[in-house]
Amino acid sequence: MTDYKLVLTTAGSQEEARTIARTLVERRLAACVNIVPQIESIYRWKDAVEETPECLLLIKTSLGALDRVRHAIRELHSYEVPEFICLAIEDGSPGYLDWIAGSVR
């Protein structure tokens, strides 16, 4: 078990995804954010089933930065309730985990 986390969130456009990703990295809240474009999300919202094109963000961060990442996503996001799902990074290559540690403050 490590203190590193993978946060998932979605964005309604490539521009919004880039803004969130760049801001998280510039603020040293994430070592890296991968943007997966053109996903299709089907979900229930306010008693209706919706279908929306979105971008998926994969955010590599640390336990110590997690609350600040959550706050930044709420600050930057256009959605009323942005996705914020945190997964534990159980293991990884030592060099990569060291790089996350050195990149996130």
RAKA-V633042 format. One record per residue. SS is DSSP state (2 for helix, 1 for strand, 0 for the rest). Layout:
ss->{SS/SS}
This chain:
ss->{0/0/0/1/1/1/1/1/1/1/1/0/0/2/2/2/2/2/2/2/2/2/2/2/2/2/0/0/0/0/0/1/1/1/1/1/1/1/1/1/1/1/1/1/1/0/0/1/1/1/1/1/1/1/1/1/1/1/1/1/1/1/2/2/2/2/2/2/2/2/2/2/2/2/2/2/0/0/0/0/0/0/0/0/1/1/1/1/0/0/0/0/0/2/2/2/2/2/2/2/2/2/2/0/0}
